């Protein structure tokens, strides 16, 4: 028996995860509690929540695991700064004091912060209490943590593993094998050559925020032409057959400075980077398409190499680049792997989960009961073409965060004197489905909060996927952001292949596939001529709100056993309309972390033009609410990614 708390922190997206006897009991990102997007500080609130969920005190833990090795990272920083000095000197001076003061004293720092999570708010008391903890503190390797998060919760007994991100200590991607409870990493690509940092360089140059705007570049790509592919290949990098890359670092400054690219890069692409929030032009669309094409080529080569080198029939992936669901969809279709599983918290937050599971399986040598081994998947598989359901994994649908009881919600509503209707659990799906069919936009807060960047029906905003206006309505009136972004569909697992070119589970919205040919609408000659964002306003299928301009969709398949209420809402909508697909977007406004508590949800509901809010069995109608007096100018509170 062992209770293990995994921690990722101090870079971006801090998180905590509690594993008890190999079972993932709870996991959450710090940003959800502090309301600071990508909060990188020690996850005091997330750790506190995880302990609360299991009714444990910090003193009762057996192990605390940290997701990477600070000394190795320090080594990398020191070496690259020395390598590139004097040009990197100012950034060196900026980051060193923090490293000297905090990161190198990590064990002490973690003990003090853990005492804060245990409730010792006063710094001195926390320090004293921290010294008394007798859990063992272990550090994992960054990419090993990613690999553990990819393989251990996967449904597979053995699989090839790919981890791809910006950078950990030195590695920027790694390839290996997982078998039973063992993981062996066989090959790695090292800093400063990095597919993640290459993508981030283009994210920066096209005017989006590095480390969070990458998915916007992916969403923008279908509007562009791959015009810059040859110049990228000629000047910026060499792609080898095994998927490793060699970059020309004359064009990049991430090793030395606080920016990603330099003047030479700007000259190559004809001007300075786009200013954030200025108009997106065809040039950015073409750049997005080009870097997306390069990324797909590299990822496909990496996956093919992993397939050939390991002889494995299945693949697991993690690391921030594994959130590139367009590339993931192509790997599933084009590489002979029978099945692909991707960790939903693929970024650094997932490292907390990886290190906790690695301590259980690798350090303690505990056996692993994969779904495949246990054969329990046979009971829950619907009709996966490969016979193995990607859902039968150890992630519990990624619903690993806090849940509010009906009593807590009722108490909140009453304390604020808010008008609501309460429905029985049986009636609720039908009520919500009727509202959806009327074109209403609904905030859905139910069950446990999701772990990872995607909302999966626990903290989601949902709408009618058939509505041609829904896409721009939700973008402008609710999310308060640019309209080029497509929304994702949630579809009943049983019906996915009737609507999309996909036959497997995609429970975490990490695979992109096309809308079926017979669901598409032929465009008129006039519509064909439309340019850029105007293309998105053309009704191009029976479900235009979730169909991108290239007919692709970022699909979430919903299973009744994973998320019963959400499944029943979509099924009630299907019974009413014949359509088993709804729009699903995360419950937040632009730049804000996804909502966590009923208070967060109510605030977001009132600040936007959402029509109804569902808090478990309670339904709030916007028209019945009193005017909302906002304490802050929220539109200025959150910056765009
Ligand atoms: Fe990472």
Boltz pocket constraint, residues with backbone or C-beta under 6 A from the ligand:
constraints:
  - pocket:
      binder: B
      contacts: [[A, 142], [A, 146], [A, 165], [A, 166], [A, 167], [A, 168], [A, 319], [A, 320], [A, 346], [A, 347], [A, 348]]
      max_distance: 6.0
